[in-house]
Amino acid sequence: SAASDVYKRQKLKSLESIITNIKPTVICLQETKNRRQGKIKCENIKGYTVFEMVREKSGGGGLATLVKSDLRPVWVSQGDDFTEILVIQIHIESLQVRVINCYGPQSCDANERKITFRNRLHHEVNDALENQCEVLIQMDANSHLGSGIIKGDPNVQNMNGKFCADFLKNNSSLA
């Protein structure tokens, strides 16, 4: 629709501004809403390698990770419509770093989806550590962590927030 096209152009303008003004090394996007790969285009993207995961059965969701090409990024793995995880690896001097970009299930999603996502995230972190890689996770966790973790958070911790808190507690080397 026309409104959707305007929205996408505005988002690309924002991305262009971020690239121009901030010059980030890694950019992780969730909910790209692209129906096919190659839609993320802006003038200053030339120095970046773009990795995308597009939902096959839905226009929502979608992930993209943009990395400065001089970090020699490579694709490692990705999930699917059910488990939205995109993993790439970059090289920073002598370090190998796995960048895990993911979109967590909604609070209202079925427990099966939540369990599958959590298992996959654990697998990706363990695989990175077994391969002696550092880990960077950027995630829309769809969670409320609560004031016990985030001072002044007005939200009560929900089940997704409990998962995030437990995940960090059980993976203290990541915090």
Secondary structure, 3 states (H helix, E strand, C coil): CHHHHHHHHHHHHHHHHHHHHCCCCEEEEECCCCCCCCCCCCHHHHHEEEEEECCCCCCCCCEEEEEEHHHCCEEEEECCCCCEEEEEEEEECCEEEEEEEEECCCCCCCHHHHHHHHHHHHHHHHHHHHCCCEEEEEEECCCCCCCCCCCCCCCCCCHHHHHHHHHHHHCCCCC
